[in-house]
Amino acid sequence: MDGGYFGEGLVVRGSLSGSGDLGVDGRLDGDVSVEGHLVVGETGIVVGAVRASAVTVSGELRGDVVADGAVTVHETGLVAGDVRAARVAIDDGGALHGAIAMDFVVPGEPA
């Protein structure tokens, strides 16, 4: 992964922003704003609002999410918060507790 990584057992408190991808297998308490892909691994916990190009959750994300691309919640994943994204995918077993708003243009409608 090109960017940052927080390994299992690591706890970080505070807001984080940057231009690369970010992988979290530890715990991150604070808002996250990355221009890349946020990946919350199976042991990862993120507590805070998230803004990213794309978000993949296999662990736990507690906070509102805004993504320019897709938000994917895998079978072991939990998102507790509202999600706004171009695409949202939830695998069987995955959970999303919140509202979903998807940005898209209906064919034939003005943009």
Order of alpha helices (4+ residues) and beta strands (2+ residues): beta-beta-beta-beta-beta-beta-beta-beta-beta-beta-beta-beta-beta-beta-beta-beta-beta-beta
